[in-house]
């Protein structure tokens, strides 16, 4: 019985950890993607073409 509970707890913790890592990676990806997008269009904002 104890092994089954330990396995369940392990899988729960690992699932939560994977979820946190994946959401953090997604947040960093979107942040860098937005930064690259704004950098790309910065020249057009400076020259007045909008």
GIFEN-V154239 format. One record per residue. N is the residue number from 1. RES is the residue in one small letter. OMEGA is omega in degrees with one decimal (999 if undefined). D_LAST is the distance of its C-alpha to the last C-alpha in Angstrom with 1 decimal. Layout:
BEGIN
n=[N;N]
res=[RES;RES]
omega=[OMEGA;OMEGA]
d_last=[D_LAST;D_LAST]
END
This chain:
BEGIN
n=[1;2;3;4;5;6;7;8;9;10;11;12;13;14;15;16;17;18;19;20;21;22;23;24;25;26;27;28;29;30;31;32;33;34;35;36;37;38;39;40;41;42;43;44;45;46;47;48;49;50]
res=[x;x;x;x;x;x;x;x;x;x;x;x;x;x;x;x;x;x;x;x;x;x;x;x;x;x;x;x;x;x;x;x;x;x;x;x;x;x;x;x;x;x;x;x;x;x;x;x;x;x]
omega=[-176.2;-179.9;-179.8;178.9;178.0;178.1;-179.3;178.6;178.8;-179.1;178.1;179.7;179.1;177.3;178.3;179.4;177.9;178.4;179.1;-179.5;-179.5;-179.7;176.3;178.4;178.5;179.2;179.5;178.4;-179.5;178.5;179.5;178.0;178.7;178.8;178.5;179.0;179.7;178.2;-179.5;-174.9;-178.6;-179.8;-179.9;178.0;-177.9;-176.2;176.4;178.7;177.5;999]
d_last=[67.1;65.7;64.1;62.3;60.8;59.8;58.0;56.2;55.1;54.0;51.8;50.3;49.4;48.0;46.0;44.5;43.8;42.1;39.9;38.9;38.2;36.2;34.0;33.5;32.5;30.0;28.5;28.3;26.8;24.0;23.4;23.2;21.1;18.5;18.8;18.3;15.2;13.6;15.0;13.6;9.9;10.8;10.6;7.0;6.6;9.5;8.7;6.1;3.8;0.0]
END
